[in-house]
């Protein structure tokens, strides 16, 4: 098929857009396209992230939104050290893999339209994150550190754009004031009664 042909012959390929098709599986050989910097697999019928993805260590942008992915395999992202943009919107995710926090260069993360009950702990370790969209989930609160009581969201010092609309949050605490660079905050369609002083 087309993807096998691409995987075998296009070793210099830097951008591949296969969005809005009926793709159910991605051949592992696609992992041989080591020059790929941008891979768009959005709006297909994928149920899992193909293992070969872990070998695409020059990848800067990965978009697998609009599929049926339920799980991020452990160690999937530990080799994708150059990744800057990751779009996981509109899947069936409840958790992120344990090695997710190794994406230390990540600037933009979209996890809207999944089944997260809270923002996964790994995200708070992504120091360069500027954009976090987690709308249309089942998030009820922004967590605090269990030991210090400090707001976890405050660790994202470079955050500029936060969207947690269409969730179950009853309050947005003063911790949002810890994000000194925040320019856009969307918390519409939650259950908020009182606004924070900050």
C-alpha positions as CSV (number, residue, x, y, z in Angstrom):
1,X,0.0,0.0,0.0
2,X,0.9,3.7,0.0
3,X,2.3,3.8,3.5
4,X,4.6,0.8,2.9
5,X,5.8,2.4,-0.3
6,X,6.5,5.7,1.6
7,X,8.3,3.8,4.4
8,X,10.6,1.9,2.1
9,X,11.5,4.6,-0.4
10,X,11.1,8.0,1.2
11,X,13.9,8.1,3.7
12,X,14.4,11.9,3.2
13,X,10.7,12.7,3.8
14,X,10.3,15.5,6.4
15,X,6.5,16.0,6.4
16,X,3.7,13.4,6.0
17,X,0.0,14.2,6.2
18,X,-2.4,11.2,6.1
19,X,-5.3,12.9,7.9
20,X,-9.0,12.4,7.1
21,X,-8.7,8.8,5.8
22,X,-9.9,5.4,7.0
23,X,-6.5,4.2,8.3
24,X,-6.8,1.5,11.0
25,X,-3.1,0.5,11.3
26,X,0.2,2.2,10.5
27,X,3.0,-0.1,9.2
28,X,5.9,-0.3,11.6
29,X,8.2,0.4,8.7
30,X,7.1,4.0,8.9
31,X,9.5,4.2,11.8
32,X,12.3,3.9,9.3
33,X,11.6,7.4,8.0
34,X,14.1,9.0,10.3
35,X,14.0,12.4,8.6
36,X,10.3,12.9,9.4
37,X,9.7,16.1,11.4
38,X,6.0,16.4,11.0
39,X,3.5,13.5,11.0
40,X,-0.2,14.1,10.8
41,X,-2.5,11.0,11.3
42,X,-5.6,12.9,12.6
43,X,-9.1,11.8,11.8
44,X,-8.5,8.2,11.0
45,X,-9.6,4.9,12.7
46,X,-6.4,4.2,14.7
47,X,-6.9,2.3,18.0
48,X,-3.3,2.5,19.1
49,X,-0.1,4.5,18.4
50,X,2.2,2.4,16.2
51,X,5.4,1.2,18.0
52,X,7.6,2.4,15.2
53,X,6.7,6.0,16.1
54,X,9.3,5.7,18.9
55,X,12.1,5.6,16.3
56,X,11.1,8.9,14.7
57,X,13.6,10.8,16.9
58,X,13.6,13.9,14.7
59,X,9.9,14.4,15.0
60,X,8.9,18.0,15.9
61,X,5.1,17.7,15.4
62,X,2.8,14.7,15.9
63,X,-0.9,14.9,15.4
64,X,-3.0,11.8,16.1
65,X,-6.2,13.6,17.1
66,X,-9.6,12.3,16.1
67,X,-8.9,8.6,16.4
68,X,-9.9,5.9,18.9
69,X,-6.7,5.6,20.9
70,X,-7.2,4.4,24.4
71,X,-3.7,4.0,25.7
72,X,-0.3,5.6,25.2
73,X,2.3,2.8,25.4
74,X,4.9,3.0,28.1
75,X,8.2,4.4,26.9
76,X,6.6,5.5,23.6
77,X,7.8,9.1,23.9
78,X,11.2,8.7,25.7
79,X,13.1,8.8,22.4
80,X,11.1,11.7,20.9
81,X,13.3,14.3,22.5
82,X,12.8,16.9,19.7
83,X,9.0,16.9,19.9
84,X,7.5,20.4,20.3
85,X,3.8,19.9,19.3
86,X,1.6,17.0,20.3
87,X,-2.1,16.8,19.5
88,X,-4.0,13.9,21.2
89,X,-7.4,15.6,21.0
90,X,-10.6,13.6,20.5
91,X,-9.4,10.1,21.4
92,X,-10.4,7.8,24.3
93,X,-7.5,8.4,26.7
94,X,-7.7,8.3,30.5
95,X,-4.0,8.3,31.3
96,X,-0.6,9.1,29.8
97,X,2.3,6.7,29.6
98,X,4.9,6.8,32.4
99,X,7.7,8.2,30.2
100,X,5.7,11.1,28.9
101,X,7.6,13.6,31.1
102,X,10.7,13.0,29.0
103,X,9.2,15.3,26.3
104,X,11.2,18.2,27.8
105,X,11.1,20.4,24.7
106,X,7.3,20.2,24.3
107,X,5.7,23.6,23.7
108,X,2.1,22.7,22.8
109,X,0.0,19.9,24.1
110,X,-3.6,19.2,23.2
111,X,-5.6,16.6,25.1
112,X,-9.1,17.9,24.7
113,X,-12.0,15.6,24.1
114,X,-10.8,12.6,26.1
115,X,-11.7,11.0,29.5
116,X,-9.1,12.6,31.8
117,X,-10.5,13.2,35.3
118,X,-7.5,15.4,36.1
119,X,-4.6,16.9,34.3
120,X,-2.1,14.0,34.2
121,X,0.8,14.5,36.7
122,X,3.5,14.1,33.9
123,X,2.3,17.3,32.3
124,X,3.5,19.4,35.3
125,X,7.1,18.3,34.5
126,X,7.0,19.9,31.1
127,X,8.9,23.1,31.9
128,X,8.7,24.6,28.4
129,X,5.0,24.1,27.9
130,X,3.3,27.3,26.6
131,X,0.0,25.9,25.4
132,X,-2.2,23.3,27.2
133,X,-5.7,22.5,25.9
134,X,-7.6,20.1,28.1
135,X,-11.2,21.0,27.3
136,X,-14.0,18.5,27.0
137,X,-12.8,16.0,29.6
138,X,-14.0,15.1,33.1
139,X,-11.5,17.3,35.1
140,X,-12.9,18.3,38.5
141,X,-10.1,20.3,39.9
142,X,-6.5,21.5,39.5
143,X,-4.4,19.4,41.9
144,X,-2.0,20.5,44.6
145,X,1.2,18.9,45.6
146,X,0.4,16.2,48.2
147,X,3.5,17.1,50.4
148,X,3.8,20.9,50.1
149,X,0.3,21.9,49.2
150,X,1.7,24.1,46.4
151,X,-0.4,24.3,43.2
152,X,0.9,21.9,40.5
153,X,-0.1,24.3,37.7
154,X,2.3,26.8,39.1
155,X,5.2,24.6,37.9
156,X,4.3,25.5,34.3
157,X,6.0,28.9,34.5
158,X,6.0,29.5,30.8
159,X,2.3,28.7,30.2
160,X,0.6,31.3,28.0
161,X,-2.6,29.5,26.9
162,X,-4.7,27.3,29.1
163,X,-8.1,25.9,28.0
164,X,-10.0,23.7,30.5
165,X,-13.5,24.6,29.2
166,X,-16.3,22.0,29.3
167,X,-15.1,20.1,32.3
168,X,-16.4,19.7,35.9
169,X,-14.3,22.2,37.8
170,X,-16.2,23.9,40.6
171,X,-13.4,26.3,41.4
172,X,-10.3,27.8,39.9
173,X,-8.1,28.5,42.9
174,X,-5.6,31.3,43.4
175,X,-3.0,28.8,42.0
176,X,-3.8,30.1,38.5
177,X,-2.0,33.3,39.6
178,X,1.2,31.3,39.7
179,X,1.2,31.2,35.8
180,X,2.9,34.6,35.4
181,X,2.9,34.5,31.6
182,X,-0.7,33.4,31.1
183,X,-2.3,35.4,28.2
184,X,-5.3,33.2,27.5
185,X,-7.5,31.4,30.0
186,X,-10.7,29.6,29.0
187,X,-12.8,28.0,31.7
188,X,-16.2,28.3,30.2
189,X,-18.9,25.6,30.7
190,X,-17.6,24.4,34.1
191,X,-19.3,24.6,37.5
192,X,-17.5,27.6,38.9
193,X,-19.2,29.6,41.6
194,X,-16.5,31.8,42.9
195,X,-13.6,33.5,41.1
196,X,-10.1,33.5,42.5
197,X,-8.7,36.7,44.0
198,X,-5.6,36.4,41.9
